[in-house]
Amino acid sequence: MHVSRKADYAVRALAYLAREPGRRVLIAEVAQKMAIPQAFLAKIMKQLVGAGLVASQPGRGGGYTLLLAAPDITFRQIVEAVEGPWTLVPCQDDDDACLMQHNCGQVSVWDRIRGEMLVLLEHHTLDEVATTSAESIVTELRRRA
């Protein structure tokens, strides 16, 4: 399993905003500092605004700011803001996804695993990653590339 690129970028962008409390930050700045393609980031930010995690102010002097403090934003909120409800197998969000669903021994196990992972995502918050400087993150990303 992998965290999607979209979720990864959402965490990066929110971490950057958390390090700039009270300041409206332009999307171009976030994209450049956090090594995120700007067009993709624009779509992600729209979803974060829709989820109530970020405020957007258009026009001169505008930009993005967090609506909640970093310790109040969970990884679950971030992931679900950009990916929707978090599931492991299709039958967890679609009752008609599998003909075997009602006679399947796997469903209860997948549901328990999902529940445990959601607890972990709820336990970890944005402030855990917001303390790392943008420059050190980008340096590490470039080192790995």
N, C-alpha and C positions, 0 to 999 in steps of 0.2 A: 504494500500500500504506500501511496505517496500523497503528500499534501500537494494540492494543485498549485500551479504557478500563480493563479489568481489569488488564492488564499495567502501564499507567501508574499506577494506584492502588497496585498492589503495590510498585512502585519507590518511590513517595512514602512509603508506610507503612514500608518497610524503611529508607529514608533517615532517617526520623524516629527509629526505634528505634536506628539506628547513632549518632545524636547524643545518645543517652541510655544510654551503656554501663553495664551492671550494674544498671540501674533497671528494675523491672517497670512497664510503661506500660499504662494502661487503654485499651481500644479507643475509648472516648468521647473521650479526649484526642487520640489519633491522628486520629480522624475530624474533630474540630473544628479542630485545628491545620493539618491537611493538606487541608481542604476536600473530604472524601470522605464520601458518604452512609454512615452507620454500619451499616445493615443489609447493604449491599453489601460493606463492609469486613469484616464478620464472616465472610462466606462466603470472601472472599479470604484472610483470616488462617487459616482452617481449612485451606485448601489449602497455605499456606506452612508451617504446622505439619506437615502430612502429608509435605511435601517435605524436612523436616529443616532448614529455614532458620530457623525460629522456635520458641521454647518457649512454652507457655501454662501459666500457673498459675491455676487457678480459685480463687474465694473471696476473702475479705478479705485484702488485701495481695498479691493476685494481679495478673496482667496478662501482657503479652507482652515477651519479650526475644529478641535475636538469639542463635542458637546458634553462629554463625561470626562472625569478624571481618569488617568491611565489605570489606577488600581481598580476602577469600577468597570473596566472593559475586559471581558473574558475572551479567551481564544474561541470559545464556542460561539459567542456573539459575532466575532469577526468572520469565522468560517461560514456560519449560517447566513450572514449578511450577503456574502458573495457567491455562495454555493447552494443556498437553500437548506432545508432540513438535512441533517447529516445521517446518512445511511451507509451500510456496508454491502447489502444485497438488495436487488430490486424489490423483493417482496416486503421489505420494511416500509416502503412508502407507496406501494401500489398493490392492492389486494388481488388484482387480476394478473400480476406479473408472472405467476407460475401455476401451472395446473396441479402441481404436487404440494402446494403450500399447506393444505389442511391435513396432509398425511406425511409431512416431512419432519424428520427428526432434527434437521439442521436449524430450523427457524428459531427455536427457543435458545439454542447456543449462540447464534448470531445476535439475537436480541440482548442476551446477557453481555456479550462482548461490546456491543454498541453502547449499552448502558454504562459500562465501566469506562469506555473511552470518553463518553460525554461528561462523566464526572471529572475525568482528568482535564478535559478542555475547559470545564467550568472552574476548576481549581487554579489554572494558570491565567495570569492577567497581563495586560499590555505593559504595565510598569516593569515587569521582569526583563523586557527587551528594550525598553525606552531608555535605559541608563547607558547603553552602549552608544558611542558616538557614531554619527553617520559616516565619517571618514574611515573609521576602523572597519565598519561593515563593508563598505565598498572595496577597501583594500583586501579584505578577506575574500570577497566575491571574485575579484580579479585574480587573486592568487590561485583560487580553485579552477578558474576557467582555462 
